[in-house]
Structures are given as C-alpha cells and as structure tokens.
Amino acid sequence: MIVGTRIRRLREAKGISRAVLARKIGVDVSSIAGWESGKRLPRDTVRTKLAKALDFDLAALMSPEEEVFAPARVAVLDVAEDFPAVLADCARRAKKMIRSARLGSPYSTTCNVQREARAVMGERLRKGEISVERAEIFYTLDRLKEVLHNILIYDGRPYYAKAYCIGLQEIGPFLGAWCFDEDEVFLGAYWRGFPVTGRPLLRLSGSSVKTFFNAYWKEIWESGTLLNSHGARDLTQIRDLAVKMGLNPRRWKSYVEEARALEIGDGAPPFL
C-alpha cells in the first residue's frame, strides 16, 4: 500500500491521469489502479519505465519504507492569476464550441485547465519550491462568475452550465459556487441562466460521504465511463446509486425531469 500511495501521489503531482501514465509505460489502466490501491506491485519489467515516467528514483519508488510528511496542506491555485494564458485559452475554446454548434463534453475543457496547471504545480513540488503533499486547483469564485457569465449570455441566448463533482475533495471548478469541506460535499448542480439560482442535486454529509464516493468511483469512474454532456443518463446513474445506498435526496424528480426535457427537441439549449 505504501508503494501504491507513492505512485498515486507522484502521478497526481505531475498532473497526469491513469490513462496517460498507462500509455507512457505500455500497460493497462487497470494495472495502474491495482498498483495505487495496493492490490499488487508493478512487475520488474515495467518498474524502470514507471520510475522514468514519474521522474523518480527507482529504489526510492519501490521502497517499503513510508516517508514522513508534515501535516498535509492544500495549495489552492488561482488559475486566472497564476495561469492566465491557460484560462484565456479555455474560455476561447468554450466560445468556439458554442459558435460552431459542435459541442463536446464540458468536462474536457475543465480538465484541460486543471491538467496544465497541475503539471506546473508538480514541477514546483518536485523542486521543493513549495511544501504541500497535495495540490488542488480551483478558479477563484469571482473569476469563475466572470467566465461563466461571458459564456452563458453568448449571442444573447441562454445556455446551461453543467457541473460535476469528480471525487472527494476534488471538486470541478464549476462547483466553485458551493462551499465544502472534508465532511461535506455537494454532488453535482444544474443551474439555469446567471447568476446561480439552482440548488445542489444531492447533499451528503458526515460518514455517508466516504461510503458514497467509494461506490461512486467503483461503479462510474473506474469503469472508464466519464460523465458526458447527456445529463439525464448521468443523473439517473447517480440517483440510482444513491437510492441503493439508502440515501433519500430530495427533489431528484424535478431535476431529472428538467435535464431530460433539455435534451428533447432541436430547440433545446446545449450543455456547456
């Protein structure tokens, strides 16, 4: 488990996904997941490639000794301030997608910003310029509102922003309007127009958070199914999973019906 945790931490510091790392060293994504969960160790034939891909000493990578870290602190980056070119490119691509009516997954645009910023943060971590165990990247709320406002009123037409929660304490930037801490997570939110007027689809707190996300990642994320722009199907998956766990989120019906209605007919506004 120590080696797996080290691999995961180094991968996250570099800002790369399991899929990218798997391609770099020529293994399946399931192998990476197995290593990081501690179920098995990397084979001798791939250890050198793995160490090189993670820019880490091989002996240190495979050491069974656990490093001693200071209490974990989170570095919150203001993407607009620290990486203005990345954020500007994100906004340009989003508007271009709307203009051309060739809308892809909203997740890809969000992920590009985070991935590029995480890569820079990873360099700082490895050079010892900052001392944090884990780096989280969010937009500042003011900048988020500005970017969303520009997109949502584009061409004078209303568009619908879709938000995802991508893991415990790793909230996608579009959820910046909701406060959270390690004991409370808001999962997903639809809002219509601007400013934000909707309510979280599902609010979990206390011990149910960890239990829910363990099941959520296993059944949806680790299966390789990224949440896409078809909200009704995704909402149904999450709702069904919550119901199986005995959770009774309020107002599911109205949100799911609204999401389905948005996907019916040529006049339906596109999702961002």
Secondary structure, DSSP 8 states (H G I E B T S, - for coil): -HHHHHHHHHHHHHT--HHHHHHHHT--HHHHHHHHHTS----HHHHHHHHHHTT--HHHHT--S-----S--EEEEEHHHH-HHHHHHHHHHHHHHHHHT----HHHHHHHHHHHHHHHHHHHHHHTSS--SEEEEE--HHHHHHHHHHHHTGGG---EEEE-B-STT-B-GGGTTS--BTTEEEE-EEEESSS-----SEEEETTHHHHHHHHHIIIIITTT----S-HHHHHHHHHHHHHHTT---TTHHHHHHHHHHHTSSTTS--B-
